[in-house]
Amino acid sequence: MSVETSGESTEETASVEQRARELGRALRDLPEYERFDEAQAAVEGSEEAQAKIEEFEQVRQEFMLARQTGQASQEDLEELQETQEELHDIPVMAEYLEAQNELDARLERVNSTISSELGLDFAEEASGCCND
């Protein structure tokens, strides 16, 4: 499905896209983003975190398969939750999750500001998903 943009000049489009790039750069320069980026790099560089992530993903996949076949037990769920808790208890992962939450909160405030100017939920509309 395409939407016609009658009346929109190439100059207007370029201006809006330039401002979007500026917003992207401004967001990248936020302390919350910088902290998130550093925390993500720390997780990626941590052998302990990477091993636990692999373990968690394996347990999660096994649980999802068991659930799809109707064979998941409470014990399976508890194992998954325990593995996730162990992952979250690793200091670099805890820092990453905290940094991610702070960045998400900041981006939500930016979305709210844009949305109030537009009179609609900007992030929801930008996702391209249908809301029928």
Secondary structure, 3 states (H helix, E strand, C coil): CCCCCCCCCHHHHHHHHHHHHHHHHHHHCCHHHHHHHHHHHHHHHCHHHHHHHHHHHHHHHHHHHHHHCCCCCHHHHHHHHHHHHHHHHCHHHHHHHHHHHHHHHHHHHHHHHHHHHHCCCHHHHHCCCCCC
